[in-house]
């Protein structure tokens, strides 16, 4: 049984807690640029840690395995993990605890949810604006139709009144007199 060291150190079986971008690229079978692209798009979750040469992205092997299965349809076996991390160029100077990594992952999920919510709000606002514009166009069209119908009704009333005046004059007077 390997003993767990303090503050997130790996057990004695030399299984790494985190791997860097080059190792993640080897595990996934893609270029480091592709891994960084997945990071930028938010499809791949990682944590930033201070390393020997500044801040560097680090991935948990379980996250990489899930990502490889979901996006590439492949599995990452333990031998590949050992090979990929054998030549790890940078070690974090202060390894994060499991609780800190968990909080960071939850923060990433919360940020993704906030981005989705913001996008939904923007869609809702644009949909609301489109609905208001459609409603205003419908009101304008119906108002125009009403005005045309009222004008036609007034014309028909005038024709009916003229017909009644003509009828009131009598047959002989209508046909044999002027005006």
Secondary structure, 3 states (H helix, E strand, C coil): CCCCCCCCCCCCCCCCCEEEHHHHHHHHCCCHHHHHHHHHHCCCCCEEEEECCEEEEEEEHHHHHHHHHHHHCCCCCHHHHHHHHHCCCCCCCCCCCHHHHHHHHHHHHHHHHHHHHHHHHHHHHHHHHHHHHHHHHHHHHHHHHHHHHHHHHHHHHHHHHHHHHHHHCCHHHHHHCCC
